Amino acid sequence: MGYELLMFEKKHMLSILLFVHDRGGCTRMELYNGVANNDGMPGKLAVLEEHGLIKQSLVPISHAMQIDLTRKGDQVVEHLKAIEGLISV
């Protein structure tokens, strides 16, 4: 077992997953406007995609990049929401 969880120490990683989950998917621009718009975001999306949590695909008509959670990504978010429920006061 490695240190895959350490990816969540990077700023916005959890926010990205929660944003995409809560919207049932979004475009890259919607994500940038809703979470953060900085030079590091494409790299963060690449890390999440490499770990199989999101998938990015080109929307042919608009040339926008669509971001969706994978099944694995949905499962991770459900666990995060369960943890949130446990620590909520």
Backbone as CSV, one residue per row, in Angstrom:
resi,resn,N_x,N_y,N_z,CA_x,CA_y,CA_z,C_x,C_y,C_z
1,MET,0.845,-1.183,0.000,0.000,0.000,0.000,0.884,1.237,0.000
2,GLY,0.603,2.166,-0.879,1.390,3.383,-1.000,0.801,4.530,-0.205
3,TYR,1.071,5.697,-0.668,0.617,6.913,0.004,-0.345,7.705,-0.875
4,GLU,-1.250,7.003,-1.531,-2.182,7.653,-2.445,-3.034,8.718,-1.760
5,LEU,-3.353,8.506,-0.483,-4.180,9.483,0.232,-3.523,10.848,0.335
6,LEU,-2.208,10.889,0.221,-1.506,12.164,0.316,-1.896,13.128,-0.793
7,MET,-2.446,12.613,-1.883,-2.884,13.523,-2.951,-3.947,14.485,-2.447
8,PHE,-4.696,14.067,-1.425,-5.754,14.925,-0.903,-5.227,16.054,-0.020
9,GLU,-3.935,16.055,0.266,-3.341,17.153,1.011,-3.158,18.388,0.132
10,LYS,-3.152,18.192,-1.175,-3.024,19.328,-2.081,-4.309,20.158,-2.034
11,LYS,-4.133,21.445,-2.067,-5.261,22.374,-2.009,-6.262,22.100,-3.125
12,HIS,-7.517,22.090,-2.797,-8.664,21.964,-3.700,-8.981,20.547,-4.163
13,MET,-8.188,19.558,-3.818,-8.452,18.211,-4.329,-9.813,17.686,-3.868
14,LEU,-10.117,17.828,-2.591,-11.422,17.379,-2.098,-12.536,18.251,-2.658
15,SER,-12.287,19.544,-2.738,-13.299,20.464,-3.274,-13.652,20.124,-4.720
16,ILE,-12.666,19.718,-5.491,-12.914,19.326,-6.882,-13.870,18.141,-6.926
17,LEU,-13.566,17.101,-6.157,-14.419,15.909,-6.153,-15.838,16.239,-5.702
18,LEU,-15.960,17.014,-4.637,-17.288,17.356,-4.115,-18.065,18.224,-5.102
19,PHE,-17.404,19.165,-5.742,-18.056,20.041,-6.719,-18.599,19.232,-7.888
20,VAL,-17.764,18.364,-8.438,-18.190,17.544,-9.580,-19.332,16.619,-9.164
21,HIS,-19.227,16.018,-7.996,-20.279,15.119,-7.499,-21.605,15.859,-7.318
22,ASP,-21.561,16.992,-6.650,-22.793,17.718,-6.341,-23.512,18.214,-7.589
23,ARG,-22.803,18.365,-8.682,-23.412,18.838,-9.930,-23.672,17.715,-10.923
24,GLY,-23.304,16.512,-10.578,-23.492,15.404,-11.511,-22.622,15.535,-12.738
25,GLY,-21.466,16.178,-12.581,-20.559,16.457,-13.684,-20.572,17.941,-14.001
26,CYS,-19.542,18.417,-14.652,-19.457,19.833,-15.000,-18.408,20.020,-16.081
27,THR,-18.363,21.200,-16.626,-17.297,21.531,-17.568,-16.095,22.027,-16.770
28,ARG,-14.969,22.042,-17.422,-13.760,22.536,-16.767,-13.931,23.998,-16.354
29,MET,-14.572,24.804,-17.199,-14.784,26.219,-16.860,-15.689,26.371,-15.650
30,GLU,-16.750,25.564,-15.557,-17.626,25.612,-14.385,-16.837,25.271,-13.123
31,LEU,-15.972,24.281,-13.224,-15.147,23.898,-12.092,-14.197,25.028,-11.711
32,TYR,-13.535,25.610,-12.685,-12.602,26.697,-12.410,-13.331,27.877,-11.760
33,ASN,-14.516,28.195,-12.253,-15.277,29.305,-11.684,-15.830,28.982,-10.300
34,GLY,-16.130,27.712,-10.046,-16.737,27.332,-8.783,-15.765,26.950,-7.686
35,VAL,-14.561,26.520,-8.053,-13.597,26.056,-7.047,-12.365,26.952,-7.028
36,ALA,-11.635,26.986,-8.113,-10.427,27.805,-8.202,-9.993,27.892,-9.653
37,ASN,-9.436,29.018,-9.989,-8.933,29.222,-11.343,-7.470,29.611,-11.226
38,ASN,-6.604,28.598,-11.189,-5.174,28.883,-11.109,-4.410,27.900,-11.982
39,ASP,-3.141,28.158,-12.134,-2.311,27.357,-13.034,-2.164,25.899,-12.597
40,GLY,-2.421,25.607,-11.323,-2.249,24.251,-10.829,-3.427,23.325,-11.074
41,MET,-4.565,23.871,-11.466,-5.766,23.052,-11.611,-5.630,21.943,-12.658
42,PRO,-5.088,22.195,-13.846,-4.962,21.089,-14.809,-4.149,19.924,-14.258
43,GLY,-3.102,20.207,-13.515,-2.296,19.149,-12.921,-3.070,18.363,-11.879
44,LYS,-3.880,19.056,-11.098,-4.698,18.383,-10.079,-5.731,17.478,-10.742
45,LEU,-6.332,17.965,-11.816,-7.289,17.139,-12.552,-6.590,15.910,-13.135
46,ALA,-5.378,16.095,-13.617,-4.616,14.964,-14.178,-4.343,13.912,-13.102
47,VAL,-4.008,14.341,-11.898,-3.746,13.398,-10.799,-5.019,12.627,-10.461
48,LEU,-6.141,13.332,-10.352,-7.408,12.661,-10.042,-7.790,11.680,-11.148
49,GLU,-7.498,12.040,-12.383,-7.800,11.148,-13.504,-6.865,9.931,-13.499
50,GLU,-5.600,10.152,-13.212,-4.635,9.047,-13.148,-5.013,8.028,-12.079
51,HIS,-5.632,8.490,-10.997,-6.054,7.596,-9.918,-7.457,7.034,-10.157
52,GLY,-8.032,7.342,-11.311,-9.316,6.757,-11.683,-10.523,7.342,-10.970
53,LEU,-10.400,8.578,-10.472,-11.513,9.194,-9.744,-12.396,10.072,-10.629
54,ILE,-11.809,10.640,-11.662,-12.574,11.443,-12.621,-12.216,11.009,-14.027
55,LYS,-13.052,11.420,-14.974,-12.708,11.261,-16.386,-13.006,12.592,-17.060
56,GLN,-12.136,12.965,-17.968,-12.304,14.190,-18.732,-12.541,13.809,-20.183
57,SER,-13.494,14.471,-20.783,-13.788,14.182,-22.187,-14.178,15.466,-22.899
58,LEU,-13.818,15.525,-24.151,-14.120,16.695,-24.972,-15.571,16.635,-25.419
59,VAL,-16.281,17.740,-25.248,-17.649,17.859,-25.752,-17.519,18.400,-27.171
60,PRO,-17.818,17.573,-28.188,-17.528,17.945,-29.576,-18.137,19.267,-30.044
61,ILE,-19.378,19.517,-29.708,-20.045,20.708,-30.241,-19.447,21.996,-29.679
62,SER,-19.202,22.023,-28.377,-18.728,23.248,-27.735,-17.218,23.293,-27.546
63,HIS,-16.547,22.179,-27.736,-15.107,22.051,-27.493,-14.754,22.269,-26.025
64,ALA,-15.739,22.177,-25.144,-15.494,22.271,-23.705,-15.021,20.922,-23.200
65,MET,-14.325,20.927,-22.083,-13.914,19.684,-21.443,-14.929,19.357,-20.356
66,GLN,-15.556,18.201,-20.482,-16.518,17.713,-19.500,-15.776,16.887,-18.464
67,ILE,-16.098,17.102,-17.194,-15.488,16.342,-16.106,-16.589,15.584,-15.386
68,ASP,-16.413,14.292,-15.252,-17.366,13.439,-14.547,-16.609,12.559,-13.570
69,LEU,-17.285,12.188,-12.493,-16.709,11.215,-11.578,-16.862,9.825,-12.175
70,THR,-15.896,8.996,-11.925,-16.007,7.592,-12.284,-16.780,6.894,-11.163
71,ARG,-17.044,5.637,-11.348,-17.698,4.862,-10.278,-16.840,4.908,-9.009
72,LYS,-15.547,4.748,-9.197,-14.612,4.810,-8.080,-14.654,6.188,-7.416
73,GLY,-14.708,7.240,-8.216,-14.809,8.597,-7.683,-16.081,8.801,-6.877
74,ASP,-17.202,8.274,-7.382,-18.473,8.342,-6.638,-18.347,7.641,-5.288
75,GLN,-17.697,6.493,-5.280,-17.534,5.754,-4.031,-16.684,6.538,-3.033
76,VAL,-15.633,7.171,-3.513,-14.779,7.972,-2.635,-15.580,9.126,-2.033
77,VAL,-16.366,9.806,-2.854,-17.162,10.921,-2.352,-18.195,10.445,-1.343
78,GLU,-18.809,9.320,-1.583,-19.779,8.794,-0.619,-19.105,8.521,0.732
79,HIS,-17.897,8.009,0.710,-17.152,7.800,1.956,-16.810,9.132,2.623
80,LEU,-16.432,10.121,1.825,-16.134,11.443,2.378,-17.363,12.048,3.044
81,LYS,-18.516,11.897,2.408,-19.749,12.427,2.985,-20.127,11.677,4.264
82,ALA,-19.837,10.383,4.325,-20.090,9.617,5.553,-19.181,10.114,6.677
83,ILE,-17.928,10.395,6.352,-17.002,10.939,7.356,-17.496,12.301,7.835
84,GLU,-17.952,13.121,6.899,-18.488,14.428,7.256,-19.655,14.287,8.227
85,GLY,-20.521,13.309,7.970,-21.652,13.064,8.860,-21.204,12.650,10.256
86,LEU,-20.130,11.901,10.331,-19.615,11.465,11.630,-19.036,12.598,12.451
87,ILE,-18.431,13.575,11.786,-17.772,14.652,12.531,-18.618,15.909,12.660
88,SER,-19.761,15.937,12.013,-20.647,17.099,12.123,-21.232,17.170,13.520
89,VAL,-21.283,18.375,14.025,-21.811,18.571,15.373,-23.263,18.948,15.316
